[in-house]
Amino acid sequence: MRMSAPEPTRRTVLGAAGAGALWLAAGAPTAAASPPAAAEAVVGPGEHPGLRYWYPVPRDPGVVRTDVCVYGGTSAGVTAAVRAAQAGRSVALVVFGRHLGGLSSAGLGATDTGRIESIGGLSREFYRRLGAHYGRPESFTFEPHVAEQTFDAWVEEEGVDVYRDHRLEDVRLTGDRIHSLRTENGKVFVAKAFIDASYEGDLMAAAGVSYTVGREANATYGETLNGVQFRSGHQFQRQIDPYVVPGDPASGLVPGVVADPPGSTGEGDDRIQAFNFRVCLTRAADRRPFPQPPNYDAQRYELLLRYLQAGVWDAMRLNTPMPNGKTDMNNNGAVSTDNIGRNYAWPDAGHATREAIFQDHVTYQQGLLWFLANDPRVPEAIRAEVNGWGLTNDEFAGTGGWSHELYIREARRMVADYVITEHDCRWTVAAPDPIALASYTMDSHNCARVVVGGFARNEGDVQVPPAGPYGISYRAIVPARGECTNLLVACAISASHIAFGSARMEPVFMATGHAAAVAADLALSAGVAVQDVHYPTLRQRLRAEQMVLTWPPNAGVLAFDAPGELRPGAAGDVTVTFVNEEVATVTGVRLVLAAPAGWTVTPSTPVDAEAVEPGEEFEATWRVTAPAPAEPVTQSALEATVTYSGGVSHSAAHVVAVAEPVQAPLQTAASTRAHFGQRGARLAILGNGADLWTGIDQYGAIFHDGAAGPATTATVTVVSQEATDPNARAGLVFRNDLRAAGTSTGYVALVVKPENGLLLLWDADGSGTVESVLRAVLTPSPYPVHLRLTREGQRFHGSYSLDGTTWQAIGSIDLPTAAATQDVGVLSCAHVQDRLGLAVFENLTLT
């Protein structure tokens, strides 16, 4: 029996009036952030609104019917609309403001690429189009107006209908589908499929899709970099008094510092990373001087003034060159262009509240540059340097040379059936259904500025590289099953706060926009929900369109489902899946798995298939057993090969560690990818890791838990260390908690490098990472080398020996943060991310 369609329902989620008062009540400066008055004049199509987020526009009622409606004029919105049009679909691109391209055309001209080889499809095509403008193959640095012209030309070329100044007001739902969206000016957009390409996830929220705002606790997804984080990046390098009257807490706090409790490391909250404007600067003679904004208040920069007077000048040091003498200036240092803590209401706010927040950011950032250029209390040399810069004359003409768009680094994030987490970034898990790759650093700007120990301290900055490019799951761009069935989400994707910090880059958004459009086309063609799009077909289509879905690029014809580590003599299952990426059926398919000498490999399923259709899969499984390795842990490669259709073949490799288990009482900890082994007194760590220095704390460690007291000596012999990088490190470590990388204090390490000898490293400032060093330069570095690290109360002594008898002192240091008992053991950091290095130790002793 045919059921009648559900009655449409309407959800109103955003509005222009009334909400600003909520943000003002939370402490925004009234004069700088008043919401627009209800009687404010309408801004017509031929008039420029000036430097505004929201402004009243004329009524423009009517109905637009298309196959696909894309909401959001971001770079993701443009690629989604272009790709949908290329598929022959009718498309409406509904844009909140007047400009296309989002941040890619609003000043972010120094692209955060990560690994360029991981960028493909229409995302890579955009950078090639920019390159053509500049007479080179591709360009990842570019001027804002060139980017906007490129986006404008692209949608015109593909015949996309663009509706500018159309702001979402509400949506109509029919059951679990979006029927239509209505914009503030009265236009109604009816479509079969919708793509939310807004940075905020406004359409997603209007459709009732599950989402989150803020930072999860580390415990939520078993992460280490989420929640509250006190680290050394963009941190105060001096102790700066935060009180209006220095030394007097009763006088109150200077602007920019809040009295909120700092929170505990890893604790979740509703804070989001700070916003700013990416400012396009120049030294050209015709540059515009920095404007003094309305409602300028020099008191907002009192903390910066104290920082300058303490001898630190770094606020404009992240100023990346772009073509034709221009730059892309971003936040840098403890007090800079990020308006920390002033954006918490943005994700769920209405248009008026967002306009108030927008204007507060304009006032803050323009005021900061005016202050540095003009305030007589700023040292003369700094004023002269700042006045050597200015705004460009040929960018952002309608807004006085200032970017028209605020950098919304993070707002809502969908919660779908797959949530991208730190584990994806670190390669400890991998999505089986990737539609794009991300590869940028797990990057969160500061979320708060609080008082710790009587001094100002920033909180929330994290900058940790991933293990390499990793997959964005298809399930991370579609709502969870049971939720909206004709919506895809290109920007507000399903990811934890810290993983989103890596995935939120413009090249990735363009790739997810591309993939969303292809998936929408497939869903419409098959008459299925977006959650039911046949992934093998989607993958085949994306690969044919030069999207990069696997790392290394295009390695997805063969995929491994195999352990990352095996115990000697213990069998494990290895499954290899062949995906037919050809356009025709292939026949005579055979899968073969090869292993190193001494391994046993026994198939447990058939390894031959008569035929595999295009986009379909064939898999085989083997039982494999590894012999005892040469060292307590080593890595070996399994190689899979597929042959079909008269001799066509493809091969792929999977690296597996073979490790003898570490025995109690020894324990292990890792803040990066690592494998551990023990054979009697011989220990081995096989791992990677970016560094052990100033904000980066990636290592694998084998240690005794809480075994070091106030009088303890630890010794070990570093037998060997792979020279993965001249600055790789292996040696002894004392720390209050070795499981709390990046945060635990009481941290001192004595390590040897493949070049230039030994280092005694310690955390002098209590930041939770090492930033101080004493050296013993030996060229070449000796192996084996004996290391000794002695604790006497809170004083530590480091020394080394080449023969185990005669010891040479490296130095002694004081570490007031050392706890009464500490973890002690060995650690290794390979100083690389794309491969593993082996460090071997012997005779770890404690006395």
Secondary structure, 3 states (H helix, E strand, C coil): CCCCCCCCEEEECCCCCCCHHHHHHCCCCHHHHCCCCCCCCCCCCCCCCCCCCCCCCCCCCEEEEEEEEEECCEHHHHHHHHHHHHCCCCEEEECCCCCCEHHHHCCCCECCCCCHHHCCHHHHHHHHHHHHHHCCCCCCECCHHHHHHHHHHHHHHCCCEEECCCCEEEEEEECCEEEEEEECCCEEEEEEEEEECCCCCHHHHHCCCCEECCECCHHHHCCCCCCCCCCCCCCCCCCCCCEEECCEEEEEECCCCCCCCCCCCCCCECCCCCCECCEEEECCCCCECCCCCCCCCHHHHHHHHHHHHCCCCCCCCCEEEEHHHEEEECCCCCCCCCCCCCCCCCCCCCHHHHHHHHHHHHHHHHHHHHHHHHCCCCCHHHHHHHHCCEECCCCCHHHCCCCCCCECCCCCEECCCCCECHHHHCCCCCCCCEEEEECCCEEECCCEEEEECCEEEEECCEEECCCCCEEEEHHHCCCCCCCCCCEEECCCCCECHHHHHHHCCHHHHHHHHHHHHHHHHHHHHHCCCHHHCCHHHHHHHHHHCCCCCCCCCCCCCEEEECCCEECCCCCEEEEEEEECCCCCCEEEEEEEEECCCCCEEEECCCCEEEEECCCCEEEEEEEEECCCCCCCEEEEEEEEEEEECCCEEEEEEEEEEEECCCCCCEEEEECCCEEEEEECCEEEEEEEECCEECCEECCEEEEEEEEECCEEEEEEEEEEECCCCCCCEEEEEEECCCCCCCCCCCCEEEEECCCCCEEEEECCCCCCCCCEEEEECCCCCCCCEEEEEEEECCEEEEEEECCCCCCEEEEEEECCCCCCCEEEEEEEECCEEEEEEEEEEEEEEEC
